[in-house]
Amino acid sequence: MSAPHITPPTADGSTTGSGGRPTSRSGSAPSRRRIVGVDVARGLALVGMFGAHLMVASGPEFTLTDPTTWLDIVNGRSSLLFALLAGVSLALMTGGARNATPEELRTIRLRLVGRGAAIFVIGLFVELLGSGIAVILTLYGVLYILAAFTVHLRTKTLVIAGAASGLLGPPLLALLSTLSPDLGGPGVSLVLFGTYPITVWATLLCAGLVIGRLDLTRVKTAAVMVVCGALIAIGGYSLGGLLSGSQPGTDTSSSASSSISTIPGDEVDVSGLTCQKSDGVVACYDPGMASLFGGDGATGDEQSYFERVVAQNPPAQMLQAVIGASPHSGGVLEVLASGGFAVAVLGLCLLVTRYARWVVLPLAAYGAVPLTGYVVQAILILAGAGTWLSNPVLVWVALSLLMMAGALIWTRTAGKGPLERLTAWAADAMALTGGRAARERLRV
């Protein structure tokens, strides 16, 4: 069944449309209502990522029956909610792409490439700040460029592509990592083996594109998203916990690296460990775990390539890539469970804004300026915000409220955020649009 036509919104990437068709094909743009629930969900994602960056939860992983672990919900899930909403926003911004003429489709693609390039550059700037956070924007820019070649696809094609990426991507990446013991470089770190592997994000992007083609103004749509998303999340996390508990010794490098901490050298007993020094940094590990830290526990003359591959146990690594459900594990079950969680959150936000919109207006305003909000977070963390109070949770709550208040004032007085204006300008500059009517009809 074909998805309903969705009229795209203004050039601001954070703005969403209502799903109605234009009433006029004249030069003036038709009026459109915002889907505030999408902005609210994006605001929640920003708040959650800020909490993750401030490390408000450093204890055990989230357990529904243990309230002391509930703050861990911000880890991993916030970024995946952000990824899903990227797809939703793209679908709403490019609703005319599926029915566009070749010339109009070319304009849409150029605008997305321009916007993606601008987001990528902003991400590089945030990385240059040296705030210490895992910057999401560089891959986000890559995904916008990738979306330029997917927004026109049929819904069925997007479902198949997203399912293939989510189910096959993680084990294939695990196999690739074991077949290439010495792999490395900025390119593979950015899109394959970093904190945000593209297999996970491409899956959520496709899911968001599909969801964005639905009528998000209907109560039934939101209710189905809440129920189905919650069931998928509960099932995925439960299955992941069950299978991971029955598979000892299959931790991936992601989970191993998450346990690394820094402590004074005189408090460490390094007897029996292998140590490496590079640029003043010393890393010590058990020789049996050498492959997790870029080594093989022996010189190249002592082990052949085949022996090094076998030592990493490819079947076990691929299995862990399937059953991994912990935050940032990149496992199939994490994609399924956290993706379901993101869908449920979006559905809940759509319902809340339908009946109590005024309660969440500050969150909606925050979500309407996502790029600006994200960069402000990085600057605050660089300024040492986590140490301003004795409890990082208090810092998180206080600064989040201040940023929401600031976003509400800004959007009510100035409209788009400054970085949102920059990306809109980059989209205009890349497209070099000539037909005003086509541009207003298919503006992205």
C-alpha positions as CSV (number, residue, x, y, z in Angstrom):
1,M,0.0,0.0,0.0
2,S,1.5,3.4,-1.0
3,A,2.3,5.9,1.8
4,P,0.3,9.1,2.0
5,H,1.8,12.2,0.3
6,I,3.4,14.5,2.8
7,T,3.9,18.1,2.1
8,P,7.5,19.2,2.9
9,P,8.1,22.1,5.3
10,T,10.3,25.1,5.2
11,A,14.0,24.8,4.6
12,D,14.8,24.5,8.2
13,G,15.8,20.9,8.9
14,S,14.1,21.0,12.2
15,T,10.7,21.9,10.9
16,T,8.1,19.4,10.0
17,G,4.9,19.4,8.1
18,S,1.4,18.3,8.8
19,G,0.9,16.0,5.9
20,G,-1.7,18.1,4.1
21,R,-1.4,18.9,0.4
22,P,-0.8,22.4,-0.8
23,T,-4.0,24.2,-1.6
24,S,-2.3,26.3,-4.3
25,R,0.4,25.8,-6.9
26,S,1.2,29.5,-7.1
27,G,4.4,31.2,-6.1
28,S,3.5,31.6,-2.5
29,A,4.1,28.7,-0.1
30,P,1.1,27.2,1.5
31,S,0.7,27.4,5.2
32,R,1.7,24.3,7.2
33,R,1.3,23.2,10.7
34,R,4.3,21.8,12.6
35,I,4.2,18.3,14.0
36,V,5.3,19.4,17.4
37,G,5.6,15.8,18.7
38,V,8.6,15.3,16.4
39,D,10.3,18.4,17.9
40,V,9.5,17.2,21.4
41,A,11.1,13.8,20.7
42,R,14.2,15.5,19.2
43,G,14.4,17.7,22.3
44,L,14.3,14.6,24.5
45,A,17.1,13.1,22.4
46,L,19.2,16.2,22.9
47,V,18.6,16.1,26.7
48,G,19.5,12.4,26.8
49,M,22.7,12.9,24.9
50,F,23.7,15.8,27.1
51,G,23.2,13.5,30.1
52,A,25.3,10.8,28.5
53,H,28.1,13.3,27.8
54,L,28.0,14.4,31.4
55,M,28.1,10.8,32.4
56,V,25.2,11.0,34.8
57,A,24.9,7.2,34.8
58,S,28.2,5.3,35.2
59,G,26.9,2.3,37.1
60,P,25.1,-0.9,36.0
61,E,23.1,-1.0,32.8
62,F,19.4,0.0,32.8
63,T,17.1,-2.5,34.5
64,L,13.4,-1.9,34.6
65,T,13.0,-3.4,38.1
66,D,15.9,-1.4,39.6
67,P,15.2,2.3,39.9
68,T,18.9,3.0,40.7
69,T,19.8,2.1,37.1
70,W,17.1,4.2,35.3
71,L,19.4,7.1,34.5
72,D,21.3,4.6,32.2
73,I,18.5,5.0,29.8
74,V,20.3,8.0,28.3
75,N,23.3,5.9,27.2
76,G,23.1,4.8,23.6
77,R,19.3,5.1,23.3
78,S,19.4,8.9,23.0
79,S,21.6,8.8,20.0
80,L,19.5,6.1,18.3
81,L,16.4,8.2,18.9
82,F,18.2,11.1,17.3
83,A,19.0,8.8,14.3
84,L,15.4,7.7,13.9
85,L,14.2,11.3,14.0
86,A,16.8,12.2,11.3
87,G,15.0,9.8,9.0
88,V,11.5,11.2,10.0
89,S,12.6,14.7,9.4
90,L,14.1,13.8,6.0
91,A,10.8,12.2,5.0
92,L,8.9,15.2,6.1
93,M,11.3,17.6,4.4
94,T,11.3,15.7,1.1
95,G,7.7,14.5,0.8
96,G,7.5,15.4,-2.8
97,A,10.6,13.4,-3.8
98,R,8.8,10.3,-4.8
99,N,6.6,12.2,-7.3
100,A,9.2,14.7,-8.5
101,T,10.4,15.3,-12.0
102,P,14.1,14.5,-12.8
103,E,14.9,18.2,-12.5
104,E,13.1,18.5,-9.2
105,L,14.8,15.4,-7.8
106,R,18.1,16.8,-8.8
107,T,17.4,19.9,-6.8
108,I,16.3,17.9,-3.8
109,R,19.5,15.8,-3.9
110,L,21.8,18.8,-4.2
111,R,20.1,20.5,-1.3
112,L,20.6,17.4,0.9
113,V,24.2,17.1,-0.2
114,G,24.7,20.8,0.7
115,R,23.0,20.4,4.1
116,G,25.0,17.2,4.8
117,A,28.3,18.9,3.9
118,A,27.5,21.8,6.3
119,I,26.6,19.4,9.1
120,F,29.8,17.5,8.5
121,V,31.9,20.7,8.8
122,I,30.1,21.7,11.9
123,G,30.9,18.2,13.3
124,L,34.6,18.7,12.5
125,F,34.5,22.1,14.4
126,V,33.0,20.4,17.4
127,E,35.7,17.7,17.3
128,L,38.3,20.5,17.1
129,L,37.0,21.9,20.3
130,G,38.4,18.8,22.1
131,S,35.4,18.4,24.4
132,G,36.0,14.7,24.7
133,I,32.6,13.7,23.6
134,A,31.9,11.2,20.8
135,V,30.7,13.7,18.2
136,I,27.6,12.5,16.3
137,L,27.5,15.2,13.6
138,T,30.2,14.0,11.2
139,L,28.4,10.7,10.6
140,Y,25.1,12.7,10.6
141,G,26.4,14.7,7.7
142,V,27.4,11.5,5.8
143,L,23.9,10.1,6.3
144,Y,22.3,13.3,4.8
145,I,24.5,12.8,1.7
146,L,23.5,9.1,1.6
147,A,19.8,10.1,2.0
148,A,20.1,12.1,-1.2
149,F,20.0,8.8,-3.1
150,T,17.3,7.1,-1.0
151,V,14.5,9.7,-0.3
152,H,12.8,8.9,-3.6
153,L,12.7,5.1,-3.0
154,R,9.5,3.2,-2.5
155,T,8.5,2.4,1.1
156,K,8.9,-1.3,0.4
157,T,12.4,-0.8,-0.8
158,L,13.3,1.2,2.3
159,V,11.9,-1.5,4.6
160,I,14.0,-4.1,2.8
161,A,17.1,-2.0,2.9
162,G,16.7,-1.1,6.5
163,A,16.1,-4.7,7.5
164,A,19.1,-5.9,5.6
165,S,21.3,-3.3,7.2
166,G,20.1,-4.1,10.7
167,L,20.2,-7.8,10.4
168,L,23.2,-8.5,8.2
169,G,25.3,-5.4,8.9
170,P,26.6,-6.1,12.5
171,P,27.7,-9.7,11.9
172,L,29.3,-8.8,8.6
173,L,31.2,-5.9,10.3
174,A,32.4,-8.3,13.0
175,L,33.6,-10.8,10.3
176,L,35.4,-8.0,8.5
177,S,37.1,-6.9,11.7
178,T,38.4,-10.4,12.3
179,L,39.5,-10.9,8.7
180,S,41.5,-7.6,8.9
181,P,43.4,-7.8,12.2
182,D,45.4,-4.6,11.4
183,L,42.5,-2.5,10.0
184,G,42.4,1.1,10.9
185,G,42.2,4.7,9.6
186,P,39.9,7.7,9.9
187,G,37.5,6.4,7.2
188,V,36.7,3.1,8.7
189,S,36.6,4.7,12.2
190,L,34.0,7.2,11.0
191,V,31.6,4.9,9.2
192,L,32.3,1.3,10.2
193,F,34.0,0.7,13.6
194,G,33.5,4.0,15.5
195,T,31.0,4.7,18.3
196,Y,28.3,5.2,15.6
197,P,28.6,2.4,13.0
198,I,26.8,3.2,9.8
199,T,25.0,-0.2,9.8
200,V,23.1,0.9,12.9
201,W,22.4,4.4,11.8
202,A,21.4,3.4,8.2
203,T,18.8,1.1,9.7
204,L,17.3,3.8,11.9
205,L,17.5,6.3,9.0
206,C,15.4,3.9,6.8
207,A,13.0,3.3,9.6
208,G,12.6,7.0,10.1
209,L,12.0,7.6,6.4
210,V,9.2,5.0,6.5
211,I,7.6,6.4,9.7
212,G,7.8,10.0,8.3
213,R,5.6,8.9,5.4
214,L,2.8,7.9,7.7
215,D,0.1,10.3,8.8
216,L,1.7,11.3,12.1
217,T,-1.3,13.5,13.0
218,R,-3.6,10.5,13.6
219,V,-4.0,9.2,17.1
220,K,-4.1,5.6,15.8
221,T,-0.7,6.0,14.2
222,A,0.8,7.3,17.4
223,A,-0.9,4.6,19.6
224,V,0.3,1.8,17.3
225,M,3.9,3.2,17.5
226,V,3.8,3.2,21.3
227,V,2.5,-0.3,21.6
228,C,4.5,-1.9,18.9
229,G,7.7,0.0,19.8
230,A,7.4,-1.0,23.4
231,L,6.8,-4.6,22.7
232,I,9.8,-4.7,20.3
233,A,12.0,-3.0,22.9
234,I,11.0,-5.3,25.7
235,G,11.4,-8.4,23.5
236,G,14.8,-7.3,22.2
237,Y,16.3,-6.3,25.5
238,S,15.0,-9.5,27.2
239,L,16.3,-11.7,24.4
240,G,19.6,-9.9,24.5
241,G,20.0,-10.3,28.2
242,L,19.1,-14.0,28.0
243,L,21.4,-14.8,25.1
244,S,24.3,-12.7,26.4
245,G,24.1,-14.3,29.8
246,S,24.5,-17.8,28.2
247,Q,27.5,-16.7,26.1
248,P,30.4,-16.0,28.4
249,G,33.6,-14.7,27.0
250,T,32.2,-13.3,23.8
251,D,32.5,-9.6,24.6
252,T,33.3,-7.3,21.7
253,S,36.0,-4.7,21.6
254,S,33.3,-2.1,22.1
255,S,32.2,-3.6,25.5
256,A,35.8,-4.2,26.4
257,S,36.8,-0.6,25.7
258,S,33.9,0.7,27.7
259,S,35.5,-0.7,30.9
260,I,38.8,1.1,30.4
261,S,39.6,3.7,33.1
262,T,42.5,5.9,34.0
263,I,44.2,5.5,37.4
264,P,47.6,6.4,38.8
265,G,50.4,4.1,37.5
266,D,51.8,3.4,40.9
267,E,48.5,1.7,41.8
268,V,48.7,-0.8,39.0
269,D,50.3,-4.2,39.1
270,V,51.5,-4.8,35.5
271,S,53.2,-8.1,36.1
272,G,52.3,-10.6,33.4
273,L,50.7,-7.9,31.2
274,T,51.8,-6.7,27.8
275,C,52.3,-2.9,27.6
276,Q,52.5,-0.6,24.6
277,K,53.6,3.1,24.6
278,S,52.5,5.6,22.0
279,D,52.7,9.4,22.1
280,G,53.1,9.3,25.9
281,V,50.2,6.9,26.4
282,V,50.8,3.5,28.0
283,A,48.3,0.7,27.5
284,C,48.7,-2.6,29.4
285,Y,46.6,-5.7,28.8
286,D,46.6,-9.5,29.1
287,P,48.5,-11.0,26.2
288,G,45.4,-13.1,25.4
289,M,43.4,-9.9,24.7
290,A,46.0,-8.4,22.4
291,S,43.8,-8.4,19.4
292,L,41.3,-6.1,21.2
293,F,44.0,-3.4,21.5
294,G,45.6,-3.5,18.1
295,G,48.1,-6.2,18.8
296,D,48.4,-9.9,18.3
297,G,50.4,-10.9,21.4
298,A,53.3,-11.9,19.2
299,T,55.5,-10.6,16.4
300,G,54.5,-11.0,12.8
301,D,57.1,-13.7,12.4
302,E,55.7,-15.8,15.2
303,Q,52.1,-15.9,13.9
304,S,50.7,-16.2,10.4
305,Y,47.8,-14.2,9.1
306,F,45.6,-17.3,9.4
307,E,46.6,-17.9,13.0
308,R,45.9,-14.3,13.9
309,V,42.4,-14.5,12.4
310,V,41.7,-17.8,14.1
311,A,42.9,-16.4,17.4
312,Q,40.1,-13.8,17.3
313,N,37.4,-16.5,17.0
314,P,35.3,-15.1,14.1
315,P,32.2,-17.2,14.8
316,A,32.1,-16.0,18.4
317,Q,32.6,-12.3,17.3
318,M,29.8,-12.7,14.8
319,L,27.5,-14.3,17.3
320,Q,28.1,-11.5,19.8
321,A,27.4,-8.9,17.0
322,V,23.9,-10.6,16.7
323,I,23.0,-10.9,20.3
324,G,24.6,-7.7,21.6
325,A,21.9,-5.4,23.1
326,S,24.0,-3.2,25.4
327,P,24.4,0.6,24.5
328,H,26.8,1.2,21.7
329,S,27.4,-2.5,21.1
330,G,26.2,-2.1,17.5
331,G,24.5,-5.5,17.8
332,V,21.4,-6.7,15.9
333,L,19.4,-6.8,19.2
334,E,20.5,-3.3,20.1
335,V,19.3,-2.0,16.8
336,L,16.0,-3.9,17.3
337,A,15.5,-3.1,21.0
338,S,16.7,0.5,21.0
339,G,15.0,1.1,17.7
340,G,11.7,-0.1,19.2
341,F,12.3,2.2,22.2
342,A,12.8,5.2,19.9
343,V,9.6,4.4,18.0
344,A,7.7,4.2,21.3
345,V,9.1,7.5,22.5
346,L,8.2,9.2,19.3
347,G,4.6,7.8,19.4
348,L,4.3,8.9,23.1
349,C,5.5,12.4,22.2
350,L,2.9,12.6,19.4
351,L,0.2,11.7,21.8
352,V,1.3,14.1,24.6
353,T,1.5,17.0,22.2
354,R,-2.0,16.3,20.9
355,Y,-3.6,16.6,24.3
356,A,-1.1,18.7,26.4
357,R,1.1,20.6,24.0
358,W,1.7,23.5,26.3
359,V,3.4,21.3,28.9
360,V,6.2,20.4,26.5
361,L,6.7,23.6,24.6
362,P,10.2,24.2,26.0
363,L,11.2,20.7,24.8
364,A,9.7,21.3,21.4
365,A,11.6,24.6,21.1
366,Y,14.8,22.8,22.1
367,G,14.2,20.2,19.5
368,A,13.6,22.8,16.8
369,V,17.2,24.0,17.0
370,P,19.1,20.6,17.3
371,L,22.4,21.6,15.7
372,T,22.7,24.8,17.7
373,G,21.7,22.9,20.9
374,Y,24.2,20.1,20.3
375,V,27.1,22.5,19.8
376,V,26.1,24.5,22.9
377,Q,26.2,21.3,24.8
378,A,29.8,20.5,23.5
379,I,30.9,24.0,24.5
380,L,29.5,23.7,28.0
381,I,31.2,20.3,28.5
382,L,34.5,21.8,27.2
383,A,34.0,24.6,29.9
384,G,33.9,21.9,32.5
385,A,30.1,21.9,33.2
386,G,30.3,18.4,34.7
387,T,32.3,19.8,37.6
388,W,30.3,22.9,38.3
389,L,28.3,21.1,41.0
390,S,29.1,18.2,43.2
391,N,26.4,16.1,41.5
392,P,26.5,15.8,37.6
393,V,22.8,15.0,37.6
394,L,22.0,18.5,39.1
395,V,24.2,20.1,36.4
396,W,22.4,18.1,33.7
397,V,18.9,19.1,34.9
398,A,19.8,22.8,35.6
399,L,21.6,23.4,32.2
400,S,19.0,21.4,30.3
401,L,16.2,23.6,31.7
402,L,18.2,26.7,30.9
403,M,18.9,25.6,27.4
404,M,15.2,24.8,26.9
405,A,14.2,28.2,28.2
406,G,16.8,29.9,25.9
407,A,15.6,27.9,22.9
408,L,11.9,28.8,23.6
409,I,12.8,32.5,23.7
410,W,15.0,32.3,20.6
411,T,12.5,30.4,18.5
412,R,9.7,32.8,19.5
413,T,11.7,35.9,18.7
414,A,14.3,35.0,16.0
415,G,12.9,31.8,14.5
416,K,15.5,29.4,13.3
417,G,18.7,28.7,15.2
418,P,21.9,30.2,13.8
419,L,23.4,26.9,12.8
420,E,20.0,25.8,11.3
421,R,20.2,29.0,9.2
422,L,23.7,28.1,8.1
423,T,22.7,24.6,6.9
424,A,19.7,26.1,5.1
425,W,22.0,28.5,3.3
426,A,24.4,25.7,2.4
427,A,21.5,23.8,0.9
428,D,20.5,26.8,-1.2
429,A,24.1,27.4,-2.3
430,M,24.6,23.8,-3.4
431,A,21.3,23.5,-5.3
432,L,21.6,26.9,-7.2
433,T,17.8,26.6,-7.5
434,G,16.3,28.4,-10.5
435,G,12.6,27.6,-10.4
436,R,11.0,29.3,-7.4
437,A,7.7,27.4,-7.7
438,A,9.5,24.1,-7.7
439,R,11.7,25.1,-4.9
440,E,8.8,26.1,-2.7
441,R,7.0,22.9,-3.5
442,L,9.9,20.6,-2.9
443,R,12.0,22.7,-0.4
444,V,14.4,20.6,1.7
